[in-house]
């Protein structure tokens, strides 16, 4: 029987996670800002207050500028959790190492499912009816802005770092 073990003590694991997190988290939030601007003509505050509303509800949409910073913090905390989870799962799930594009699609869809079907419904954010076009757009953003960067960065990190024990 073949088992695969990962060497999480390899130098650079922390830096790799940090780099991947900042890239994916930044690409995702910047895309949300652009999408919001194209829809409304407004700046990023609305996006960040919406994120903060997950914890603070309607109060997040008031004139309190701290909600903008709280929304940004919450976004990056969530991105960090997904980054760490993917980093830990990558060496354990062989199918993630087969193809970068397939991995990006899988990760993007999993993140979309967790966020749209678990986290957002359980949060205090305003509720909107399901819109298939918005769902597809959100999933594509997650695939391209989070799935691809994480897949590429972790494939490079783990290249030659997965030891097969027979």
N, C-alpha and C positions, 0 to 999 in steps of 0.2 A: 504494500500500500504506500502511495506517495503522499506525503504531507508537505505543506509549504509553510515555512515560518518566516516571519519578518523581523528584521533587526531594527527595532525602533530606537536603539541606542546609537545608530549610525550618526556620525557627526553631521550636523545640519538639519536634523529633524525639526527642531524648534524654528529655525530660520525658514525652512521650507513651508511649514504650517503658517507662519506669520506672513510670508510673502504671498502664498496662495490666498490666504484670507483677505489681505488688503487688496489684491488684484480683483478677486471675484466680488468682494463686497463693494468695492469702488465702481466696477463696471456695472453691477446690478443697480446700484442707487443712481448713478449717472444716467443710465438708460431710463429709469423711472422718472427722473427729472425732465429729460427730453420729451418723453411720452406725455407727461402731464402738461408741459409747456405747449406742445403741439395741440393738445385737446382744449386747453383753457386759456392759453396766453399768459399764464401766471407762473411765478417763480417756484422754487423748490419747497417753500415753507408748507404748502398744502400737503405735499407728499409726506414730509417729516411729521407734521401734526397728525396726519392720518395714522402713521405708524405709532405715534405716542398715544393715540386714542385707543389702541389695543389694551392699554393699561388704564388710562385715565378717562376713557369715554368722551362724552361731549365737552368736558372741561378742557380737553387738549386743543380745541378749536378756538379758544378765546384769544385774548391779546397777550397772553403769557408767552414771551419769546423763549422761555426755558423749555417749552414743549418741543420746539424745533430741535434743540440740542438733545433732549431726551429721545426724540424720534430717531435721530442719527445714531445715538448710542444703542438703542434697542435694535436698529437695523444691523449694526455691526456685531452685536452680541449674537443675534440669530445667525448671521453669516459665519461667525466663528464656530458656533456649535455644528453647523452643517459641514464646515471645513474639517474640523477635528473628526467628526463621524466618518466622513469619506476617507480621510487619511488612515483611519484605523480599519475600515472595511476593505480598502483597496487591495491589500495583500491577501486577505482572507477569502475574497470572492473572485475566483479565477475568471469568470465571465467579464469582469471589469477591465481585465488586462488584454482582452482579445483585440479590441478596436477602439481607438480614441473617440471616433464619432458615435459609435454605439454606446460607449460609456457615457458620453456627454448627454445623449438623449435619455438614457436610463436615469442618470442623476437629476437632470432637469425635470423629468416627469415625476420622480419621487419627491423632489423638493416641492414641486407644484402641488402634488397630492397632499403632502403634509401641511403645507401652508394654507391652501385653499379649502381643504376638507377637515382639518383638525384645528390648527392654531387660530386662524381668523374667525371661524365660527365660535370658538370658545372665548374669544377676546371680546372687548367692548367696542370694537370698531363699528361704524355704521354698516348695516346690513343692506346688501343690494341683491336683486334677483340674478340668478345664473345667466350669463351671457356667453354662448359658445365662442363667439369671435374674440371676446376679451380673454376667455380661458386659453384659447389657442395662442393668442399673442403673449400672454403671461408665461405660458409654458415655453414658447420659443425664446423669450428673453432669458429665462432661467437656463435653458439648454445652452445658448450661445454665450451668455455673460457669466455663468457660474460653471455649468457642466464642462464646457470646453477648457477654460483655463485650469480648473482643478484636474481634469483628466490629463492634460499635457504636463502640468507641473509634477503631479504625483507619478506619472509614468516615468518621467525623467529621474525623479528621486529614487524610485524603487528599481530602476533598471540595474540589473546585476546585484541587487540587494536582497532579492528573495532567494533563500536557500532551499533546495529540495532535499528532504530527508527521505530516504527509501528504507 
